[in-house]
Amino acid sequence: MITPDALARGAMAGALFESYVVGEIARSRMNAGRGVEGLHYYRDTRKREIDLPIVEGRVVHPVEVKAGANPGRDDIGSFLALNALKGVEVGDGAVVCRAPRVYAIGERVKAVPIWAL
């Protein structure tokens, strides 16, 4: 039997949280009439990953999802991979997490609590 505690702390907790966040962002965009176009996943040959790069025209907004409550600079290292892409501009980024409040992680990256979606 799967309990709420097993979902929150089990081996799949991070993947479940990530799926929930991506689903909520997609739902929010659809409800706003913007659709899901522009929502992507990024992984390059060096295995740098970005959970949800959101493309709006020529601007890419990197979004990472972390199940923890206090993400830091180590969690946004893959965002630098976007600087090598030609024809795009890197916009503001976010790490969606379980933090109690919004706070800055980097120059143009904020930790965004799940409740703020």
Chimera marker file (.cmm) of the C-alpha trace (Angstrom):
<marker_set name="trace">
<marker id="1" x="0.000" y="0.000" z="0.000" r="1" g="1" b="0" radius="0.5"/>
<marker id="2" x="1.333" y="3.426" z="-0.936" r="1" g="1" b="0" radius="0.5"/>
<marker id="3" x="1.064" y="5.968" z="1.851" r="1" g="1" b="0" radius="0.5"/>
<marker id="4" x="1.432" y="9.759" z="1.657" r="1" g="1" b="0" radius="0.5"/>
<marker id="5" x="4.667" y="9.408" z="3.625" r="1" g="1" b="0" radius="0.5"/>
<marker id="6" x="6.051" y="6.917" z="1.090" r="1" g="1" b="0" radius="0.5"/>
<marker id="7" x="5.208" y="9.312" z="-1.750" r="1" g="1" b="0" radius="0.5"/>
<marker id="8" x="6.865" y="12.247" z="0.031" r="1" g="1" b="0" radius="0.5"/>
<marker id="9" x="10.037" y="10.451" z="1.092" r="1" g="1" b="0" radius="0.5"/>
<marker id="10" x="10.353" y="7.410" z="-1.178" r="1" g="1" b="0" radius="0.5"/>
<marker id="11" x="12.720" y="6.766" z="-4.055" r="1" g="1" b="0" radius="0.5"/>
<marker id="12" x="10.302" y="8.306" z="-6.551" r="1" g="1" b="0" radius="0.5"/>
<marker id="13" x="9.522" y="11.457" z="-4.527" r="1" g="1" b="0" radius="0.5"/>
<marker id="14" x="11.661" y="13.748" z="-6.697" r="1" g="1" b="0" radius="0.5"/>
<marker id="15" x="10.273" y="12.393" z="-9.960" r="1" g="1" b="0" radius="0.5"/>
<marker id="16" x="6.694" y="12.682" z="-8.702" r="1" g="1" b="0" radius="0.5"/>
<marker id="17" x="7.293" y="16.258" z="-7.553" r="1" g="1" b="0" radius="0.5"/>
<marker id="18" x="8.854" y="17.157" z="-10.916" r="1" g="1" b="0" radius="0.5"/>
<marker id="19" x="5.942" y="15.638" z="-12.845" r="1" g="1" b="0" radius="0.5"/>
<marker id="20" x="3.460" y="17.522" z="-10.682" r="1" g="1" b="0" radius="0.5"/>
<marker id="21" x="5.243" y="20.857" z="-11.198" r="1" g="1" b="0" radius="0.5"/>
<marker id="22" x="5.527" y="20.436" z="-14.977" r="1" g="1" b="0" radius="0.5"/>
<marker id="23" x="1.845" y="19.494" z="-15.105" r="1" g="1" b="0" radius="0.5"/>
<marker id="24" x="0.847" y="22.543" z="-13.062" r="1" g="1" b="0" radius="0.5"/>
<marker id="25" x="2.882" y="24.887" z="-15.270" r="1" g="1" b="0" radius="0.5"/>
<marker id="26" x="1.333" y="23.354" z="-18.402" r="1" g="1" b="0" radius="0.5"/>
<marker id="27" x="-2.165" y="23.631" z="-16.908" r="1" g="1" b="0" radius="0.5"/>
<marker id="28" x="-1.577" y="27.233" z="-15.885" r="1" g="1" b="0" radius="0.5"/>
<marker id="29" x="-0.382" y="28.165" z="-19.381" r="1" g="1" b="0" radius="0.5"/>
<marker id="30" x="-3.341" y="26.445" z="-20.998" r="1" g="1" b="0" radius="0.5"/>
<marker id="31" x="-5.774" y="28.201" z="-18.650" r="1" g="1" b="0" radius="0.5"/>
<marker id="32" x="-4.169" y="31.509" z="-19.627" r="1" g="1" b="0" radius="0.5"/>
<marker id="33" x="-4.703" y="30.694" z="-23.322" r="1" g="1" b="0" radius="0.5"/>
<marker id="34" x="-0.976" y="30.294" z="-24.079" r="1" g="1" b="0" radius="0.5"/>
<marker id="35" x="-0.932" y="26.558" z="-24.713" r="1" g="1" b="0" radius="0.5"/>
<marker id="36" x="1.949" y="24.218" z="-24.059" r="1" g="1" b="0" radius="0.5"/>
<marker id="37" x="4.020" y="25.266" z="-27.056" r="1" g="1" b="0" radius="0.5"/>
<marker id="38" x="7.374" y="26.409" z="-25.820" r="1" g="1" b="0" radius="0.5"/>
<marker id="39" x="7.620" y="23.903" z="-22.958" r="1" g="1" b="0" radius="0.5"/>
<marker id="40" x="10.644" y="21.675" z="-23.495" r="1" g="1" b="0" radius="0.5"/>
<marker id="41" x="13.227" y="19.438" z="-21.853" r="1" g="1" b="0" radius="0.5"/>
<marker id="42" x="16.953" y="20.029" z="-22.436" r="1" g="1" b="0" radius="0.5"/>
<marker id="43" x="19.886" y="17.649" z="-22.289" r="1" g="1" b="0" radius="0.5"/>
<marker id="44" x="23.127" y="18.145" z="-24.183" r="1" g="1" b="0" radius="0.5"/>
<marker id="45" x="25.986" y="15.825" z="-25.128" r="1" g="1" b="0" radius="0.5"/>
<marker id="46" x="27.720" y="16.667" z="-21.841" r="1" g="1" b="0" radius="0.5"/>
<marker id="47" x="24.619" y="15.386" z="-19.994" r="1" g="1" b="0" radius="0.5"/>
<marker id="48" x="23.694" y="18.811" z="-18.649" r="1" g="1" b="0" radius="0.5"/>
<marker id="49" x="19.940" y="18.855" z="-18.096" r="1" g="1" b="0" radius="0.5"/>
<marker id="50" x="17.313" y="21.521" z="-17.608" r="1" g="1" b="0" radius="0.5"/>
<marker id="51" x="13.945" y="20.199" z="-16.489" r="1" g="1" b="0" radius="0.5"/>
<marker id="52" x="11.779" y="22.773" z="-18.244" r="1" g="1" b="0" radius="0.5"/>
<marker id="53" x="13.254" y="25.393" z="-20.552" r="1" g="1" b="0" radius="0.5"/>
<marker id="54" x="10.353" y="27.646" z="-21.513" r="1" g="1" b="0" radius="0.5"/>
<marker id="55" x="10.833" y="29.205" z="-24.947" r="1" g="1" b="0" radius="0.5"/>
<marker id="56" x="9.079" y="32.476" z="-25.708" r="1" g="1" b="0" radius="0.5"/>
<marker id="57" x="10.162" y="33.723" z="-29.118" r="1" g="1" b="0" radius="0.5"/>
<marker id="58" x="13.952" y="33.952" z="-29.004" r="1" g="1" b="0" radius="0.5"/>
<marker id="59" x="14.092" y="33.970" z="-25.186" r="1" g="1" b="0" radius="0.5"/>
<marker id="60" x="14.618" y="30.795" z="-23.148" r="1" g="1" b="0" radius="0.5"/>
<marker id="61" x="13.641" y="30.819" z="-19.463" r="1" g="1" b="0" radius="0.5"/>
<marker id="62" x="15.333" y="27.892" z="-17.686" r="1" g="1" b="0" radius="0.5"/>
<marker id="63" x="13.286" y="26.175" z="-14.973" r="1" g="1" b="0" radius="0.5"/>
<marker id="64" x="14.643" y="23.484" z="-12.692" r="1" g="1" b="0" radius="0.5"/>
<marker id="65" x="12.498" y="21.485" z="-10.254" r="1" g="1" b="0" radius="0.5"/>
<marker id="66" x="13.867" y="20.385" z="-6.887" r="1" g="1" b="0" radius="0.5"/>
<marker id="67" x="11.849" y="18.585" z="-4.233" r="1" g="1" b="0" radius="0.5"/>
<marker id="68" x="13.910" y="20.164" z="-1.442" r="1" g="1" b="0" radius="0.5"/>
<marker id="69" x="13.211" y="23.406" z="0.385" r="1" g="1" b="0" radius="0.5"/>
<marker id="70" x="16.481" y="25.277" z="-0.093" r="1" g="1" b="0" radius="0.5"/>
<marker id="71" x="18.024" y="25.027" z="-3.564" r="1" g="1" b="0" radius="0.5"/>
<marker id="72" x="21.254" y="26.877" z="-4.202" r="1" g="1" b="0" radius="0.5"/>
<marker id="73" x="23.760" y="27.770" z="-6.905" r="1" g="1" b="0" radius="0.5"/>
<marker id="74" x="24.733" y="24.109" z="-7.408" r="1" g="1" b="0" radius="0.5"/>
<marker id="75" x="21.204" y="23.471" z="-8.673" r="1" g="1" b="0" radius="0.5"/>
<marker id="76" x="21.457" y="25.952" z="-11.550" r="1" g="1" b="0" radius="0.5"/>
<marker id="77" x="24.828" y="24.993" z="-13.050" r="1" g="1" b="0" radius="0.5"/>
<marker id="78" x="23.187" y="23.481" z="-16.126" r="1" g="1" b="0" radius="0.5"/>
<marker id="79" x="21.625" y="26.849" z="-16.966" r="1" g="1" b="0" radius="0.5"/>
<marker id="80" x="25.044" y="27.915" z="-18.291" r="1" g="1" b="0" radius="0.5"/>
<marker id="81" x="24.654" y="25.416" z="-21.156" r="1" g="1" b="0" radius="0.5"/>
<marker id="82" x="22.099" y="27.760" z="-22.723" r="1" g="1" b="0" radius="0.5"/>
<marker id="83" x="24.754" y="30.437" z="-23.255" r="1" g="1" b="0" radius="0.5"/>
<marker id="84" x="26.293" y="28.305" z="-26.014" r="1" g="1" b="0" radius="0.5"/>
<marker id="85" x="23.076" y="28.116" z="-28.041" r="1" g="1" b="0" radius="0.5"/>
<marker id="86" x="23.005" y="30.348" z="-31.091" r="1" g="1" b="0" radius="0.5"/>
<marker id="87" x="20.006" y="32.503" z="-31.893" r="1" g="1" b="0" radius="0.5"/>
<marker id="88" x="18.521" y="32.529" z="-28.410" r="1" g="1" b="0" radius="0.5"/>
<marker id="89" x="18.692" y="34.832" z="-25.435" r="1" g="1" b="0" radius="0.5"/>
<marker id="90" x="18.659" y="33.465" z="-21.885" r="1" g="1" b="0" radius="0.5"/>
<marker id="91" x="15.909" y="35.053" z="-19.818" r="1" g="1" b="0" radius="0.5"/>
<marker id="92" x="15.127" y="34.923" z="-16.123" r="1" g="1" b="0" radius="0.5"/>
<marker id="93" x="15.168" y="31.453" z="-14.592" r="1" g="1" b="0" radius="0.5"/>
<marker id="94" x="13.620" y="29.698" z="-11.638" r="1" g="1" b="0" radius="0.5"/>
<marker id="95" x="14.002" y="26.697" z="-9.390" r="1" g="1" b="0" radius="0.5"/>
<marker id="96" x="10.570" y="25.493" z="-8.301" r="1" g="1" b="0" radius="0.5"/>
<marker id="97" x="10.866" y="23.922" z="-4.870" r="1" g="1" b="0" radius="0.5"/>
<marker id="98" x="9.344" y="23.609" z="-1.392" r="1" g="1" b="0" radius="0.5"/>
<marker id="99" x="10.868" y="26.829" z="-0.063" r="1" g="1" b="0" radius="0.5"/>
<marker id="100" x="8.625" y="28.914" z="2.201" r="1" g="1" b="0" radius="0.5"/>
<marker id="101" x="9.306" y="32.108" z="0.217" r="1" g="1" b="0" radius="0.5"/>
<marker id="102" x="10.798" y="33.438" z="-3.021" r="1" g="1" b="0" radius="0.5"/>
<marker id="103" x="14.521" y="34.245" z="-2.825" r="1" g="1" b="0" radius="0.5"/>
<marker id="104" x="17.379" y="34.930" z="-5.225" r="1" g="1" b="0" radius="0.5"/>
<marker id="105" x="19.726" y="32.074" z="-6.116" r="1" g="1" b="0" radius="0.5"/>
<marker id="106" x="21.685" y="33.800" z="-8.864" r="1" g="1" b="0" radius="0.5"/>
<marker id="107" x="21.715" y="37.080" z="-10.720" r="1" g="1" b="0" radius="0.5"/>
<marker id="108" x="18.610" y="36.243" z="-12.771" r="1" g="1" b="0" radius="0.5"/>
<marker id="109" x="17.394" y="33.095" z="-11.030" r="1" g="1" b="0" radius="0.5"/>
<marker id="110" x="14.946" y="32.795" z="-8.140" r="1" g="1" b="0" radius="0.5"/>
<marker id="111" x="13.779" y="29.961" z="-5.948" r="1" g="1" b="0" radius="0.5"/>
<marker id="112" x="10.016" y="29.820" z="-6.404" r="1" g="1" b="0" radius="0.5"/>
<marker id="113" x="7.841" y="27.934" z="-3.913" r="1" g="1" b="0" radius="0.5"/>
<marker id="114" x="5.443" y="25.381" z="-5.350" r="1" g="1" b="0" radius="0.5"/>
<marker id="115" x="2.530" y="27.286" z="-3.801" r="1" g="1" b="0" radius="0.5"/>
<marker id="116" x="3.425" y="30.342" z="-5.930" r="1" g="1" b="0" radius="0.5"/>
<marker id="117" x="2.604" y="28.565" z="-9.188" r="1" g="1" b="0" radius="0.5"/>
<link id1="1" id2="2" r="1" g="1" b="0" radius="0.2"/>
<link id1="2" id2="3" r="1" g="1" b="0" radius="0.2"/>
<link id1="3" id2="4" r="1" g="1" b="0" radius="0.2"/>
<link id1="4" id2="5" r="1" g="1" b="0" radius="0.2"/>
<link id1="5" id2="6" r="1" g="1" b="0" radius="0.2"/>
<link id1="6" id2="7" r="1" g="1" b="0" radius="0.2"/>
<link id1="7" id2="8" r="1" g="1" b="0" radius="0.2"/>
<link id1="8" id2="9" r="1" g="1" b="0" radius="0.2"/>
<link id1="9" id2="10" r="1" g="1" b="0" radius="0.2"/>
<link id1="10" id2="11" r="1" g="1" b="0" radius="0.2"/>
<link id1="11" id2="12" r="1" g="1" b="0" radius="0.2"/>
<link id1="12" id2="13" r="1" g="1" b="0" radius="0.2"/>
<link id1="13" id2="14" r="1" g="1" b="0" radius="0.2"/>
<link id1="14" id2="15" r="1" g="1" b="0" radius="0.2"/>
<link id1="15" id2="16" r="1" g="1" b="0" radius="0.2"/>
<link id1="16" id2="17" r="1" g="1" b="0" radius="0.2"/>
<link id1="17" id2="18" r="1" g="1" b="0" radius="0.2"/>
<link id1="18" id2="19" r="1" g="1" b="0" radius="0.2"/>
<link id1="19" id2="20" r="1" g="1" b="0" radius="0.2"/>
<link id1="20" id2="21" r="1" g="1" b="0" radius="0.2"/>
<link id1="21" id2="22" r="1" g="1" b="0" radius="0.2"/>
<link id1="22" id2="23" r="1" g="1" b="0" radius="0.2"/>
<link id1="23" id2="24" r="1" g="1" b="0" radius="0.2"/>
<link id1="24" id2="25" r="1" g="1" b="0" radius="0.2"/>
<link id1="25" id2="26" r="1" g="1" b="0" radius="0.2"/>
<link id1="26" id2="27" r="1" g="1" b="0" radius="0.2"/>
<link id1="27" id2="28" r="1" g="1" b="0" radius="0.2"/>
<link id1="28" id2="29" r="1" g="1" b="0" radius="0.2"/>
<link id1="29" id2="30" r="1" g="1" b="0" radius="0.2"/>
<link id1="30" id2="31" r="1" g="1" b="0" radius="0.2"/>
<link id1="31" id2="32" r="1" g="1" b="0" radius="0.2"/>
<link id1="32" id2="33" r="1" g="1" b="0" radius="0.2"/>
<link id1="33" id2="34" r="1" g="1" b="0" radius="0.2"/>
<link id1="34" id2="35" r="1" g="1" b="0" radius="0.2"/>
<link id1="35" id2="36" r="1" g="1" b="0" radius="0.2"/>
<link id1="36" id2="37" r="1" g="1" b="0" radius="0.2"/>
<link id1="37" id2="38" r="1" g="1" b="0" radius="0.2"/>
<link id1="38" id2="39" r="1" g="1" b="0" radius="0.2"/>
<link id1="39" id2="40" r="1" g="1" b="0" radius="0.2"/>
<link id1="40" id2="41" r="1" g="1" b="0" radius="0.2"/>
<link id1="41" id2="42" r="1" g="1" b="0" radius="0.2"/>
<link id1="42" id2="43" r="1" g="1" b="0" radius="0.2"/>
<link id1="43" id2="44" r="1" g="1" b="0" radius="0.2"/>
<link id1="44" id2="45" r="1" g="1" b="0" radius="0.2"/>
<link id1="45" id2="46" r="1" g="1" b="0" radius="0.2"/>
<link id1="46" id2="47" r="1" g="1" b="0" radius="0.2"/>
<link id1="47" id2="48" r="1" g="1" b="0" radius="0.2"/>
<link id1="48" id2="49" r="1" g="1" b="0" radius="0.2"/>
<link id1="49" id2="50" r="1" g="1" b="0" radius="0.2"/>
<link id1="50" id2="51" r="1" g="1" b="0" radius="0.2"/>
<link id1="51" id2="52" r="1" g="1" b="0" radius="0.2"/>
<link id1="52" id2="53" r="1" g="1" b="0" radius="0.2"/>
<link id1="53" id2="54" r="1" g="1" b="0" radius="0.2"/>
<link id1="54" id2="55" r="1" g="1" b="0" radius="0.2"/>
<link id1="55" id2="56" r="1" g="1" b="0" radius="0.2"/>
<link id1="56" id2="57" r="1" g="1" b="0" radius="0.2"/>
<link id1="57" id2="58" r="1" g="1" b="0" radius="0.2"/>
<link id1="58" id2="59" r="1" g="1" b="0" radius="0.2"/>
<link id1="59" id2="60" r="1" g="1" b="0" radius="0.2"/>
<link id1="60" id2="61" r="1" g="1" b="0" radius="0.2"/>
<link id1="61" id2="62" r="1" g="1" b="0" radius="0.2"/>
<link id1="62" id2="63" r="1" g="1" b="0" radius="0.2"/>
<link id1="63" id2="64" r="1" g="1" b="0" radius="0.2"/>
<link id1="64" id2="65" r="1" g="1" b="0" radius="0.2"/>
<link id1="65" id2="66" r="1" g="1" b="0" radius="0.2"/>
<link id1="66" id2="67" r="1" g="1" b="0" radius="0.2"/>
<link id1="67" id2="68" r="1" g="1" b="0" radius="0.2"/>
<link id1="68" id2="69" r="1" g="1" b="0" radius="0.2"/>
<link id1="69" id2="70" r="1" g="1" b="0" radius="0.2"/>
<link id1="70" id2="71" r="1" g="1" b="0" radius="0.2"/>
<link id1="71" id2="72" r="1" g="1" b="0" radius="0.2"/>
<link id1="72" id2="73" r="1" g="1" b="0" radius="0.2"/>
<link id1="73" id2="74" r="1" g="1" b="0" radius="0.2"/>
<link id1="74" id2="75" r="1" g="1" b="0" radius="0.2"/>
<link id1="75" id2="76" r="1" g="1" b="0" radius="0.2"/>
<link id1="76" id2="77" r="1" g="1" b="0" radius="0.2"/>
<link id1="77" id2="78" r="1" g="1" b="0" radius="0.2"/>
<link id1="78" id2="79" r="1" g="1" b="0" radius="0.2"/>
<link id1="79" id2="80" r="1" g="1" b="0" radius="0.2"/>
<link id1="80" id2="81" r="1" g="1" b="0" radius="0.2"/>
<link id1="81" id2="82" r="1" g="1" b="0" radius="0.2"/>
<link id1="82" id2="83" r="1" g="1" b="0" radius="0.2"/>
<link id1="83" id2="84" r="1" g="1" b="0" radius="0.2"/>
<link id1="84" id2="85" r="1" g="1" b="0" radius="0.2"/>
<link id1="85" id2="86" r="1" g="1" b="0" radius="0.2"/>
<link id1="86" id2="87" r="1" g="1" b="0" radius="0.2"/>
<link id1="87" id2="88" r="1" g="1" b="0" radius="0.2"/>
<link id1="88" id2="89" r="1" g="1" b="0" radius="0.2"/>
<link id1="89" id2="90" r="1" g="1" b="0" radius="0.2"/>
<link id1="90" id2="91" r="1" g="1" b="0" radius="0.2"/>
<link id1="91" id2="92" r="1" g="1" b="0" radius="0.2"/>
<link id1="92" id2="93" r="1" g="1" b="0" radius="0.2"/>
<link id1="93" id2="94" r="1" g="1" b="0" radius="0.2"/>
<link id1="94" id2="95" r="1" g="1" b="0" radius="0.2"/>
<link id1="95" id2="96" r="1" g="1" b="0" radius="0.2"/>
<link id1="96" id2="97" r="1" g="1" b="0" radius="0.2"/>
<link id1="97" id2="98" r="1" g="1" b="0" radius="0.2"/>
<link id1="98" id2="99" r="1" g="1" b="0" radius="0.2"/>
<link id1="99" id2="100" r="1" g="1" b="0" radius="0.2"/>
<link id1="100" id2="101" r="1" g="1" b="0" radius="0.2"/>
<link id1="101" id2="102" r="1" g="1" b="0" radius="0.2"/>
<link id1="102" id2="103" r="1" g="1" b="0" radius="0.2"/>
<link id1="103" id2="104" r="1" g="1" b="0" radius="0.2"/>
<link id1="104" id2="105" r="1" g="1" b="0" radius="0.2"/>
<link id1="105" id2="106" r="1" g="1" b="0" radius="0.2"/>
<link id1="106" id2="107" r="1" g="1" b="0" radius="0.2"/>
<link id1="107" id2="108" r="1" g="1" b="0" radius="0.2"/>
<link id1="108" id2="109" r="1" g="1" b="0" radius="0.2"/>
<link id1="109" id2="110" r="1" g="1" b="0" radius="0.2"/>
<link id1="110" id2="111" r="1" g="1" b="0" radius="0.2"/>
<link id1="111" id2="112" r="1" g="1" b="0" radius="0.2"/>
<link id1="112" id2="113" r="1" g="1" b="0" radius="0.2"/>
<link id1="113" id2="114" r="1" g="1" b="0" radius="0.2"/>
<link id1="114" id2="115" r="1" g="1" b="0" radius="0.2"/>
<link id1="115" id2="116" r="1" g="1" b="0" radius="0.2"/>
<link id1="116" id2="117" r="1" g="1" b="0" radius="0.2"/>
</marker_set>
